[in-house]
């Protein structure tokens, strides 16, 4: 039995992509709660509110890299500063359309990034991430 993912945050500047990914997560039957943000600033606001209200970050965060303004890389940096070492951190998955091999290489060098995937999100990817959570 695949572990249920309690909560997911989608960060992508394309609303249609967030909607598609939300549908895939909900139809997978693995994910219980899905939030989405169109900007890094909005995502940080959602995380701050979540930390204040329930004291924890989402189990999984899917991050697009190439967004106007602050990028997915900026989010990863800010997220690390927000939580420090004292709280359970999310499993971060870069979900991108980037075909730049330097992005994949950089992602592998960041310990907080559990996986680097190309869009669109699939049910198989969701199942892989859920299995990854089982080993944590």
TORDO-725941 format. One line per 8 residues: number of its first residue (from 1); their letters; for each residue x, y negated, z negated of N, C-alpha, C. Coordinates in Angstrom, 2 decimals. Last residue first. Example, Ala and Ser with C-alpha at 12.3 -4.5 7.8 and 13.67 -1.06 7.14 Angstrom:
<recs>
2	SA	12.85,2.25,-7.08,13.67,1.06,-7.14,12.90,-0.03,-7.87  13.19,5.69,-7.80,12.30,4.50,-7.80,13.20,3.30,-7.80
</recs>
This chain:
<recs>
136	XXXXXXXX	11.40,-7.85,-4.43,11.88,-8.95,-5.30,11.57,-8.68,-6.74  10.20,-5.98,-2.90,11.57,-5.69,-3.35,12.11,-6.77,-4.27  7.79,-7.07,-2.21,7.79,-5.88,-3.06,9.16,-5.58,-3.61  8.48,-9.05,-0.41,8.07,-9.44,-1.76,8.09,-8.25,-2.73  8.88,-7.49,1.86,10.02,-8.18,1.27,9.71,-8.60,-0.17  6.25,-6.84,2.41,7.17,-5.77,1.98,8.42,-6.37,1.33  5.38,-9.36,3.23,4.77,-8.73,2.05,5.67,-7.61,1.52  6.92,-9.62,5.53,7.14,-10.54,4.42,6.56,-9.96,3.14
128	XXXXXXXX	5.79,-7.58,7.12,7.22,-7.57,6.77,7.50,-8.44,5.56  3.15,-8.54,7.36,3.40,-7.28,6.66,4.86,-7.16,6.24  3.65,-10.81,8.89,3.05,-10.96,7.56,3.31,-9.69,6.74  4.60,-9.60,11.23,5.48,-10.47,10.45,4.96,-10.63,9.03  2.25,-8.31,12.05,3.44,-7.51,11.72,4.42,-8.33,10.89  0.62,-10.45,12.67,0.26,-9.60,11.53,1.46,-8.78,11.09  2.70,-13.30,13.49,1.92,-12.10,13.83,1.58,-11.34,12.56  3.25,-16.65,14.49,3.16,-15.67,13.41,2.31,-14.49,13.88
120	XXXXXXXX	4.71,-17.28,17.75,3.72,-17.46,16.69,3.84,-16.37,15.62  7.90,-18.35,16.51,6.44,-18.47,16.61,5.96,-17.66,17.79  10.51,-16.34,15.15,10.00,-17.20,16.21,8.48,-17.18,16.21  12.07,-16.44,11.91,11.19,-15.83,12.91,10.81,-16.86,13.97  14.09,-15.62,9.37,14.02,-16.58,10.46,13.24,-15.90,11.58  13.99,-15.28,5.79,13.81,-14.76,7.13,13.71,-15.91,8.13  14.66,-16.50,3.41,14.58,-15.04,3.43,14.53,-14.48,4.85  16.51,-19.06,2.26,15.76,-18.65,3.45,15.81,-17.12,3.56
112	XXXXXXXX	18.21,-19.52,0.17,16.77,-19.65,-0.08,15.92,-19.17,1.08  20.83,-19.39,1.24,20.30,-18.28,0.43,18.79,-18.33,0.20  21.76,-20.08,4.40,21.02,-20.69,3.30,20.37,-19.59,2.47  22.80,-18.85,6.60,23.75,-19.35,5.62,23.08,-19.97,4.39  20.70,-18.32,8.26,21.32,-17.18,7.58,22.30,-17.62,6.50  20.26,-20.89,9.28,19.25,-20.28,8.39,19.86,-19.12,7.60  22.47,-21.18,10.97,22.35,-22.04,9.79,21.37,-21.42,8.78  21.77,-19.28,12.93,23.02,-19.14,12.16,22.95,-19.95,10.86
104	XXXXXXXX	19.43,-20.39,13.95,19.39,-19.06,13.33,20.62,-18.85,12.46  20.51,-22.80,14.96,19.46,-22.82,13.92,19.40,-21.48,13.20  22.27,-21.93,16.91,22.83,-22.60,15.73,21.80,-22.67,14.60  20.66,-21.02,18.96,21.31,-20.02,18.10,21.94,-20.63,16.85  17.60,-22.35,19.70,18.98,-22.74,19.44,19.63,-21.73,18.50  15.01,-22.13,20.08,15.80,-21.03,20.65,17.30,-21.34,20.48  12.24,-22.88,18.04,13.61,-23.17,18.42,14.30,-21.93,18.98  9.84,-22.51,16.99,9.91,-22.29,18.43,11.33,-22.53,18.94
96	XXXXXXXX	9.66,-20.84,13.77,10.01,-21.92,14.68,9.90,-21.51,16.15  9.71,-20.43,10.56,8.86,-19.98,11.66,8.90,-21.08,12.72  11.51,-19.35,7.89,11.51,-20.33,8.97,10.73,-19.71,10.12  10.35,-18.68,4.77,10.49,-18.10,6.10,10.45,-19.24,7.11  11.05,-18.21,1.40,10.96,-19.16,2.50,11.24,-18.45,3.82  9.47,-17.38,-1.44,10.15,-16.75,-0.32,9.95,-17.70,0.85  9.86,-19.76,-4.13,9.11,-19.10,-3.07,10.04,-18.34,-2.13  11.18,-19.28,-7.44,11.13,-19.94,-6.14,10.35,-19.09,-5.15
88	XXXXXXXX	10.55,-19.83,-10.77,10.49,-18.87,-9.67,10.35,-19.63,-8.36  12.73,-22.29,-12.30,11.42,-21.72,-11.99,11.52,-20.73,-10.84  15.33,-23.32,-12.68,14.54,-22.93,-13.85,13.22,-22.23,-13.53  16.97,-24.40,-10.83,17.14,-22.97,-11.09,16.16,-22.44,-12.14  15.02,-26.67,-8.88,16.26,-26.33,-9.57,16.36,-24.82,-9.75  12.76,-27.71,-7.66,12.62,-26.61,-8.60,13.87,-26.31,-9.39  13.64,-29.93,-6.14,12.40,-29.98,-6.93,12.38,-28.93,-8.02  15.90,-29.09,-4.76,16.04,-30.14,-5.78,14.83,-30.16,-6.70
80	XXXXXXXX	14.72,-27.25,-3.00,15.73,-26.81,-3.95,15.93,-27.81,-5.08  13.11,-29.01,-1.54,12.49,-27.95,-2.35,13.47,-27.46,-3.41  15.00,-30.52,-0.12,14.16,-31.16,-1.14,13.54,-30.13,-2.09  16.03,-28.50,1.62,16.90,-29.24,0.71,16.10,-29.85,-0.44  13.73,-27.78,3.03,14.47,-26.77,2.27,15.37,-27.43,1.23  13.08,-30.25,4.26,12.18,-29.64,3.27,12.94,-28.65,2.40  15.21,-30.56,6.03,15.03,-31.53,4.94,14.14,-30.95,3.85  14.64,-28.45,7.76,15.89,-28.42,6.98,15.79,-29.38,5.80
72	XXXXXXXX	12.27,-29.38,8.88,12.23,-28.20,8.03,13.49,-28.07,7.19  12.58,-33.02,8.68,12.53,-31.72,9.36,12.38,-30.57,8.36  10.99,-36.17,8.64,11.74,-35.15,7.91,11.52,-33.80,8.58  10.18,-37.13,11.88,10.50,-37.59,10.52,11.37,-36.55,9.84  8.66,-34.32,13.50,9.05,-35.74,13.48,9.29,-36.20,12.04  10.25,-31.11,13.35,9.09,-31.97,13.10,9.55,-33.41,13.13  11.50,-28.16,13.64,11.50,-29.39,14.42,10.20,-30.15,14.27  10.91,-25.95,11.88,12.14,-26.75,11.79,12.00,-28.13,12.42
64	XXXXXXXX	8.29,-24.84,9.78,8.74,-25.19,11.12,9.99,-26.05,10.96  7.99,-22.39,7.31,8.46,-23.73,7.63,8.84,-23.84,9.10  6.06,-20.84,4.93,6.46,-20.77,6.32,6.78,-22.19,6.77  6.48,-19.57,1.78,6.38,-20.83,2.51,6.92,-20.59,3.92  4.96,-17.58,-0.70,5.64,-17.65,0.60,5.41,-19.02,1.21  3.90,-18.20,-3.21,4.78,-17.04,-3.07,5.59,-17.11,-1.79  4.03,-21.68,-4.21,3.43,-20.56,-3.46,4.42,-19.40,-3.36  5.09,-22.38,-7.63,5.05,-22.67,-6.20,4.39,-21.50,-5.48
56	XXXXXXXX	3.43,-23.15,-10.73,4.24,-22.30,-9.85,4.08,-22.71,-8.40  1.68,-24.59,-12.39,3.03,-24.30,-12.85,3.85,-23.37,-11.97  -0.80,-25.55,-11.80,-0.69,-24.13,-12.18,0.72,-23.69,-12.52  -0.54,-28.45,-11.70,-1.80,-27.77,-12.02,-1.64,-26.34,-12.48  2.14,-29.09,-11.10,1.47,-29.73,-12.24,0.24,-28.94,-12.67  2.55,-27.53,-8.84,3.39,-27.32,-10.02,2.75,-27.92,-11.26  0.64,-28.68,-7.13,0.53,-27.27,-7.52,1.33,-26.98,-8.79  1.71,-31.23,-6.81,0.39,-31.06,-7.41,0.21,-29.64,-7.92
48	XXXXXXXX	4.15,-30.53,-5.52,4.15,-31.26,-6.81,2.82,-31.09,-7.53  3.13,-29.34,-3.18,3.91,-28.55,-4.14,3.95,-29.22,-5.50  1.85,-31.51,-1.95,1.08,-30.31,-2.31,1.82,-29.48,-3.36  4.12,-33.18,-1.57,3.00,-33.61,-2.40,2.14,-32.44,-2.86  5.56,-31.59,0.21,6.14,-31.88,-1.11,5.06,-32.36,-2.06  3.78,-31.67,2.38,4.11,-30.39,1.73,4.68,-30.61,0.34  3.87,-34.37,3.06,2.61,-33.78,2.61,2.87,-32.46,1.88  6.58,-34.51,3.86,6.10,-35.32,2.74,4.79,-34.76,2.17
40	XXXXXXXX	6.58,-32.85,6.07,7.36,-32.46,4.90,6.88,-33.23,3.67  3.28,-32.46,7.50,4.57,-33.15,7.35,5.29,-32.61,6.12  1.05,-30.92,7.40,1.49,-31.35,8.72,2.84,-32.07,8.69  0.33,-27.99,5.55,0.76,-29.39,5.56,1.30,-29.71,6.95  -1.96,-25.69,4.01,-1.11,-26.13,5.10,-0.81,-27.61,4.97  -2.58,-22.68,2.18,-2.61,-24.13,2.28,-1.73,-24.51,3.45  -4.29,-19.77,1.36,-3.45,-20.42,2.36,-3.67,-21.93,2.30  -4.56,-16.81,-0.55,-4.77,-18.26,-0.49,-3.79,-18.87,0.50
32	XXXXXXXX	-4.11,-14.02,-0.01,-5.28,-14.47,-0.76,-5.59,-15.95,-0.57  -3.14,-11.76,2.53,-2.96,-13.06,1.90,-4.24,-13.54,1.23  -3.92,-9.46,3.76,-2.81,-9.38,2.80,-2.71,-10.65,1.96  -5.66,-9.62,5.80,-6.15,-9.04,4.56,-5.10,-8.96,3.48  -5.24,-10.71,8.25,-4.34,-9.63,7.85,-4.86,-8.91,6.61  -6.94,-12.86,8.45,-7.36,-11.61,9.07,-6.47,-10.43,8.67  -5.35,-14.82,7.16,-6.62,-14.39,6.57,-7.08,-13.06,7.14  -3.16,-15.03,8.94,-2.95,-14.67,7.53,-4.24,-14.14,6.90
24	XXXXXXXX	-4.51,-15.83,11.28,-3.74,-14.59,11.26,-3.52,-14.11,9.83  -5.54,-18.30,10.40,-6.45,-17.22,10.82,-5.74,-15.88,10.78  -3.15,-19.71,9.95,-4.08,-19.48,8.84,-5.03,-18.31,9.18  -2.15,-19.82,12.55,-1.42,-19.04,11.54,-2.30,-18.75,10.32  -4.08,-21.53,13.72,-3.85,-20.18,14.23,-3.17,-19.29,13.19  -3.64,-23.84,12.13,-4.95,-23.17,12.15,-4.81,-21.73,12.63  -0.99,-24.49,12.75,-1.36,-24.18,11.37,-2.69,-23.42,11.31  -1.36,-24.98,15.51,-0.49,-23.89,15.06,-0.81,-23.50,13.63
16	XXXXXXXX	-3.01,-27.25,15.36,-3.51,-26.03,16.01,-2.67,-24.81,15.59  -1.29,-29.13,14.17,-2.48,-28.67,13.46,-3.04,-27.37,14.04  2.07,-29.27,13.95,1.01,-29.01,14.93,-0.20,-28.39,14.22  4.00,-29.40,12.05,3.41,-30.67,12.47,2.30,-30.50,13.50  3.86,-27.18,9.33,4.07,-27.35,10.76,3.35,-28.62,11.20  3.90,-25.06,6.82,4.36,-26.42,7.10,4.71,-26.49,8.58  1.84,-23.24,4.69,2.28,-23.40,6.08,2.70,-24.84,6.28  2.07,-21.33,1.84,2.05,-22.70,2.34,2.61,-22.70,3.74
8	XXXXXXXX	0.24,-18.84,0.12,1.11,-19.21,1.24,0.95,-20.69,1.51  -0.22,-16.46,-2.53,-0.41,-17.79,-1.96,0.66,-18.09,-0.92  -0.11,-13.62,-2.87,-1.05,-14.44,-3.62,-1.31,-15.79,-2.95  -0.08,-10.95,-0.87,0.59,-12.23,-1.03,-0.42,-13.16,-1.68  -0.09,-7.59,-1.93,-0.85,-8.78,-1.55,0.03,-10.01,-1.77  1.94,-4.99,-0.69,1.66,-5.96,-1.73,0.85,-7.12,-1.16  0.65,-2.13,0.92,1.41,-3.36,1.02,0.97,-4.33,-0.06  0.85,1.20,0.00,0.00,0.00,0.00,0.88,-1.24,0.00
</recs>
